[in-house]
C-alpha cells in the first residue's frame, strides 16, 4: 500500500502551478459580477499605468494581437470605460485613455481581487503573509517577472 505524499514530497512546481490556477479562477470569479473579463481587466489595468497610449503600444505591452485588442477596446469604449480618439499627430493611430468610470470600475475590481487574495491567504497570519509576499517578490525579481526597481512593470 502506497501512502499519500507528504507536503515535502509534493514538487514545488506542482504547488505553484496549482496556486496559480486557483488564484486565476478566484480573480475571474471576483471580477465577473463587475462585467469584466480577464483581458478587459488587463487592458484597463495597463491603461491606468500608461495613463494614455496608442492602441498599438498597448497591444505590444500586453502581448495581445492588435486585432483582438481592437475588439476589447471597442467593448470597453462602448461601455464608457475607455476613451478612444484619433491621434492628432497621426490620424492612423488611436490614443486610449481610461475614463473616470473605467478608473472607478478598476478600483472596485482591485478591491474584489484583494478580497479573493485575502481568502486564499486566510490560513496565514499577517506576518506569514508579509513573509510569503517578500519571498514571492524575490523569486519574481530573480526571473525579471516583476522587477522591484520598476513596480509598474508588473501591472496586472
C-alpha positions as CSV (number, residue, x, y, z in Angstrom):
1,X,0.0,0.0,0.0
2,X,1.4,3.4,-1.0
3,X,1.0,6.2,1.4
4,X,-0.1,9.7,0.3
5,X,2.9,12.0,-0.4
6,X,3.8,14.4,2.4
7,X,4.0,18.1,1.8
8,X,7.7,17.8,1.4
9,X,7.3,15.2,-1.4
10,X,4.9,17.3,-3.5
11,X,7.1,19.2,-6.0
12,X,7.1,22.9,-5.5
13,X,6.2,23.3,-9.2
14,X,3.0,21.4,-8.6
15,X,2.1,23.6,-5.7
16,X,2.9,26.8,-7.5
17,X,1.0,25.8,-10.6
18,X,-2.0,24.8,-8.6
19,X,-2.0,28.0,-6.6
20,X,-1.7,30.0,-9.8
21,X,-4.7,28.2,-11.4
22,X,-6.7,28.6,-8.2
23,X,-5.9,32.3,-7.9
24,X,-6.7,32.9,-11.6
25,X,-10.1,31.3,-11.1
26,X,-10.7,33.4,-8.0
27,X,-9.8,36.6,-9.8
28,X,-12.1,35.7,-12.7
29,X,-14.9,35.0,-10.3
30,X,-14.3,38.2,-8.4
31,X,-14.4,40.5,-11.5
32,X,-17.2,38.6,-13.4
33,X,-20.0,40.3,-11.4
34,X,-18.5,43.7,-12.4
35,X,-19.0,42.7,-16.1
36,X,-15.2,42.4,-16.7
37,X,-13.4,39.6,-18.3
38,X,-9.7,38.8,-17.6
39,X,-8.5,40.5,-20.8
40,X,-10.7,43.6,-20.2
41,X,-9.3,43.9,-16.7
42,X,-5.7,43.6,-18.0
43,X,-6.4,46.3,-20.6
44,X,-7.9,48.7,-18.0
45,X,-5.1,48.0,-15.6
46,X,-2.3,48.6,-18.1
47,X,-4.1,51.8,-19.4
48,X,-4.1,53.1,-15.8
49,X,-0.3,52.6,-15.7
50,X,0.2,54.3,-19.1
51,X,-2.5,56.9,-18.5
52,X,-2.5,57.4,-22.2
53,X,-1.1,55.3,-25.0
54,X,-1.6,54.2,-28.6
55,X,-3.7,51.1,-29.2
56,X,-0.6,49.5,-30.9
57,X,1.7,50.2,-28.0
58,X,-0.9,48.8,-25.6
59,X,-1.2,45.6,-27.6
60,X,2.5,45.2,-27.7
61,X,2.8,45.8,-23.9
62,X,0.2,43.2,-23.2
63,X,1.3,40.7,-25.8
64,X,-2.2,40.8,-27.3
65,X,-2.8,40.5,-31.0
66,X,-3.7,44.1,-32.3
67,X,-6.9,43.0,-33.9
68,X,-8.0,41.2,-30.7
69,X,-7.2,44.3,-28.7
70,X,-9.2,46.4,-31.0
71,X,-12.3,44.3,-30.2
72,X,-11.6,44.5,-26.4
73,X,-11.1,48.3,-26.6
74,X,-14.3,48.7,-28.7
75,X,-16.2,46.9,-26.0
76,X,-14.7,49.0,-23.2
77,X,-15.2,52.2,-25.2
78,X,-18.9,51.3,-25.8
79,X,-19.3,50.8,-22.1
80,X,-17.8,54.2,-21.4
81,X,-14.7,52.8,-19.6
82,X,-12.1,53.8,-22.2
83,X,-11.8,56.9,-24.4
84,X,-10.5,56.1,-27.9
85,X,-9.7,59.1,-30.0
86,X,-7.6,59.7,-33.2
87,X,-4.1,60.9,-32.6
88,X,-3.9,64.5,-33.9
89,X,-0.3,64.0,-35.0
90,X,-1.0,60.7,-36.8
91,X,-4.7,60.2,-37.8
92,X,-4.0,56.4,-38.4
93,X,-3.4,55.9,-34.7
94,X,-5.9,55.7,-31.9
95,X,-5.0,57.1,-28.5
96,X,-6.5,55.4,-25.5
97,X,-7.2,56.7,-22.0
98,X,-9.2,55.2,-19.1
99,X,-12.3,57.3,-18.3
100,X,-13.3,58.2,-14.8
101,X,-15.9,55.4,-15.0
102,X,-13.2,53.0,-16.1
103,X,-10.9,54.1,-13.2
104,X,-13.8,53.6,-10.7
105,X,-14.6,50.2,-12.0
106,X,-10.9,49.3,-11.8
107,X,-10.8,50.4,-8.1
108,X,-13.8,48.1,-7.5
109,X,-12.1,45.2,-9.3
110,X,-8.9,45.8,-7.3
111,X,-11.0,45.6,-4.1
112,X,-12.6,42.4,-5.2
113,X,-9.3,40.9,-6.2
114,X,-7.8,41.9,-2.8
115,X,-10.6,40.1,-1.1
116,X,-10.0,37.0,-3.2
117,X,-6.3,37.1,-2.3
118,X,-7.2,37.5,1.4
119,X,-9.4,34.5,1.2
120,X,-6.7,32.4,-0.4
121,X,-4.1,33.5,2.2
122,X,-6.5,33.2,5.1
123,X,-4.5,30.2,6.6
124,X,-1.6,32.6,7.1
125,X,-1.3,35.2,9.8
126,X,-0.3,38.8,8.9
127,X,3.4,38.2,9.4
128,X,3.4,35.0,7.4
129,X,1.5,36.8,4.5
130,X,4.2,39.5,4.5
131,X,7.0,37.0,4.5
132,X,5.2,35.0,1.7
133,X,4.9,38.1,-0.4
134,X,8.5,39.1,0.2
135,X,9.7,35.6,-0.9
136,X,7.4,35.7,-4.0
137,X,8.9,39.1,-4.9
138,X,12.4,37.7,-4.6
139,X,11.6,34.8,-6.8
140,X,9.8,37.1,-9.3
141,X,12.7,39.5,-9.3
142,X,15.1,36.7,-9.9
143,X,13.4,35.9,-13.2
144,X,12.7,39.5,-14.0
145,X,9.0,38.8,-13.8
146,X,8.2,42.0,-11.9
147,X,11.4,43.8,-11.1
148,X,11.2,45.7,-7.8
149,X,13.0,48.6,-9.3
150,X,10.1,49.1,-11.7
151,X,6.8,48.4,-9.9
152,X,4.8,49.4,-12.9
153,X,6.5,46.6,-14.9
154,X,4.3,44.2,-13.1
155,X,0.9,45.8,-13.9
156,X,-1.9,43.3,-14.0
